[in-house]
């Protein structure tokens, strides 16, 4: 994909998928800004520290990138903020933790989009890509996790990702007349040295009989950011090896 000289912010750019997206943007000729809580505020090195839970921090990030580069051509939300008790069961999760996770993740993505889209509307151009999940579209098969200590898929995750997916469609409709596109990408499971039993079970649920890789996600993200996707908006691209279609 051709991303020549496009200025693209990647929230959570130090994470498993974020790193691959940052690298792919650079490979395609774009200028990637790794926006992450674990980096420094140094745009000359392609990074800027921010806190997705703090709207003032999000706006500071947006304004710093515009001041340094003059514009924002793309914004990818791949940050994965969560509480320590994130995987607590639905019945046992404290109400405060449920609310906190919604606030961190769903609202964090919403306020990032608001910051980016406000700038893109001024420019009359831009592309936002939200990393969602297959579990924003379908329910998990809990048999995959059965008997595996510490492994589950919490209901709050589905609530968050489903919310982001629908909000993306709404915003695509609102900002489309301004020449701004908003799309989602729903990855399936990404291999990260999980329990071999889990991997075997998961592989069996996909048409391609394997888990995804960060690169499997990064290249379609680059496509959605590029001018080759200029007539695609309000879309959710499934990158799941056929998991949802099984």
Rosetta blueprint (number, residue, H / E / L):
1 X L
2 X L
3 X L
4 X L
5 X L
6 X L
7 X E
8 X E
9 X E
10 X E
11 X E
12 X L
13 X L
14 X L
15 X L
16 X H
17 X H
18 X H
19 X H
20 X H
21 X H
22 X H
23 X H
24 X H
25 X H
26 X H
27 X H
28 X L
29 X L
30 X L
31 X E
32 X E
33 X E
34 X E
35 X E
36 X E
37 X L
38 X L
39 X L
40 X L
41 X L
42 X E
43 X H
44 X H
45 X H
46 X L
47 X E
48 X E
49 X E
50 X L
51 X L
52 X L
53 X L
54 X L
55 X H
56 X H
57 X H
58 X H
59 X H
60 X H
61 X H
62 X H
63 X H
64 X H
65 X H
66 X H
67 X H
68 X H
69 X H
70 X L
71 X L
72 X L
73 X L
74 X E
75 X E
76 X E
77 X E
78 X L
79 X L
80 X L
81 X L
82 X L
83 X L
84 X L
85 X L
86 X L
87 X L
88 X L
89 X L
90 X L
91 X L
92 X L
93 X L
94 X L
95 X H
96 X H
97 X H
98 X H
99 X H
100 X H
101 X H
102 X H
103 X H
104 X H
105 X H
106 X H
107 X H
108 X H
109 X H
110 X H
111 X H
112 X H
113 X H
114 X H
115 X H
116 X H
117 X H
118 X H
119 X H
120 X H
121 X H
122 X H
123 X H
124 X L
125 X L
126 X E
127 X E
128 X E
129 X E
130 X E
131 X E
132 X L
133 X L
134 X H
135 X H
136 X H
137 X L
138 X L
139 X L
140 X L
141 X L
142 X H
143 X H
144 X H
145 X L
146 X L
147 X L
148 X L
149 X L
150 X L
151 X L
152 X L
153 X L
154 X L
155 X H
156 X H
157 X H
158 X H
159 X H
160 X H
161 X H
162 X H
163 X H
164 X H
165 X H
166 X H
167 X H
168 X H
169 X H
170 X H
171 X H
172 X H
173 X H
174 X H
175 X H
176 X H
177 X H
178 X H
179 X L
180 X E
181 X E
182 X E
183 X E
184 X E
185 X E
186 X E
187 X E
188 X L
189 X L
190 X E
191 X L
192 X L
193 X L
194 X L
195 X L
196 X H
197 X H
198 X H
199 X H
200 X H
201 X H
202 X H
203 X H
204 X H
205 X L
206 X L
207 X L
208 X L
209 X L
210 X L
211 X L
212 X E
213 X L
214 X H
215 X H
216 X H
217 X H
218 X H
219 X H
220 X H
221 X H
222 X H
223 X H
224 X H
225 X H
226 X L
227 X H
228 X H
229 X H
230 X L
231 X L
232 X L
233 X L
234 X L
235 X L
236 X E
237 X E
238 X E
239 X E
240 X L
241 X L
242 X L
243 X L
244 X L
245 X L
246 X L
